[in-house]
Amino acid sequence: MAMAEPRKLKGHKATATCCISSRDRPGLVVTSGEDGRVCWFDLRCKDVQFTIDVGTEPVPSLCFKTGCNEDILYASHGNEIKSFDVHMLSAGSRKPLESYSYNKDEVNQVVCNGRSSFLASADDSGDVKIIDIGQKCLYKTLRAGHTSICSSVQFIPWRPWEVITGGLDSKLVLWDFSKGRSQKIIDFSSDTHSSSSGQCLNPAFVHSIAVPEMDMVDKLGKICAVARGDGIVDLINTESELSRKGTSKGSSSSSNNNNVGKRVCLDYSVGGHKAAVSCVAFSHFQEKGRFLISGGNDKTVKIWDCVRCLDSDDDSNNKRDFLHLNIDLSKKVNWLCTNQSDSENLVVCDTTRVVKVYSIS
């Protein structure tokens, strides 16, 4: 589908790698890039508000400290995580508040839990570090779940002592970080679904994970969305997986019309991606959580009707309605996020230095 020309946000000198939008400050978007820079945008204004030169290495991940007016910004940079006071940034200071260097290798993603008490950082060694924000110290190291790069990590809102991680070993791992051990491993490398006609034959690496916020759970259930290297987006019920013993295979099934215990596979046959999926996110615009947004190396962004996907049966006619909107781009997608606005509500970082903002209605 042809979209209106997107708004362009300029401020980076190299490829933009990550974007986040504020839930407490309407119109605020923060981006990072391979230039080691963080850019601060207010969509109500024309130009970039200010920039932070974190260092010379790329900044692959950003997050706000949740639950406290988002007054702290965290940025990963090499094997470090630096924190910045939002109020000091607005006043002109660019000096970091704290710097954590617990990861041995490059950090791929940093996230904050809903209680603002812990950070989780996933790195190239396969480790995940859990950092106690209040005590400013390392709380736990999650190790031996992944045999390759750990690319993504998310806290599970309805299980306050658990995280879920994904890696380039094609594994999804659920952890109890209070005990420092894995509870469940899902292995996508043996997924027979990816061999279906027309589906991308790349390995089923896990590039990104999205977990719904607590106010989305009544609508969606206790699920996670998984962006895979073979072009598939999976919706997986985490509670059902935890109830199964041993390592699960990654093959999807839709055996009933109740999303409890059900996996939904959004692949090429239902309008899915033709190349690796790089990012997934649940929507904040319109009916919150209604849509799942995915972006990929096939230069498309797909907006899925998440509620319809989860409520469907095995009828192929129903599956045709899963894809709500397809947006064709000129470049591969690195990252994306959404905000609560009625317009300018989808922010996309592609493989250029210019960040694009689309209006989804």
C-alpha positions, 0 to 999 in steps of 0.5 A: 500500500502506498503511504503518504510521504513520511515526516523526516527527523534529521540529527544523526550523522550515520545510520539510526539504530534505535528509537523510543517514544515517551508515554508521559510526554506526548510527542517526545521521540528519542533516537540513537545511531551508529554515530554514537549520538542520541537525538531528542525530538519533540514532534510538535516542533520542526527540528531536533531539540538537542543531541547527546554524543555518548561516544564514538561507538554505536548506540544500539539500544535506549530505554527510559526508567519507567514509572517515575515520569521517565526522568532517566534515560539509559543508553547502551554503548559498547559494553557500557550502559550510561544513564542521563537525567532528563531534566539536566539534559533539558537544561544543557548538561550532557554529563551521564549520571551513572555508567555500568560496565558489567557486560563483557561484550557489546550490549545489544539491548537494555530494558527497565522493569515496570517497577524501575528497580532493575535493568536487564542488558543482553550482550554478544557473549550470550549473557544477560546482566541484571542490574539493581538500579537502587543499589547501583550494583550487579544483581545477577548474571544469566548465563548458559541459556544461549550459545550465541549472541543474545540479541533481545531481552524483556521483563515479563510484567505479570511475573516480576522476577522473570525475563525472556530473552532471544538469541542468534542460536534460534532460542527463546529462554524464560528466566527466573532472574531472582535465582539466576536460572532458566525455566524454559527454552524454546528452540526454533531451529527445528521449526518445520514451519519455515520450510513451507512454500515461499517462506524465507530459508534463513536460520530462525534467529531471534532478533527481537521480542515484544511483551505486552504491558499489563494494561494490554494483557486482558485483551491479548493474554500473557503472550510474547511476540518473536521476530525471527530471521526466517521471516516469521513472527510468532505469538507465543503464550508464555504461561502455556510454555512454562507449564510444559517440561523440557525444551520445546520445539519451535513449530507453531500450532493453532489447535483451538480458538482459545489463545491460551496455550496457542501459538500463532505463526504469522508467515509468508502465507498470511502476508508476512515477511519475505526476509528476516524480521528485525523488530516487533512492537505492540501498538500504543495508538488507537486501541492500545495493544490492538496491533502488532507492528513488525519491520524487516529486511524485506523493506516492509513494515507490517501492521497485524490485527493482533486481536484477530490473530489470537481469536482466529481458528484454523480457517484460512479465510480468517487468516487473510484478515490478519494483516491490517496494513502493509507499508513498503519502504525503500530501505531495511528496517532496523527498529521501530516504535509507536506512540499514543497520538492519532497521527505521526504515531509510527517511528521507523529507523531504517538503514539510513541516518534519517528517521521516518515518522508515519501516520497510521489511522 
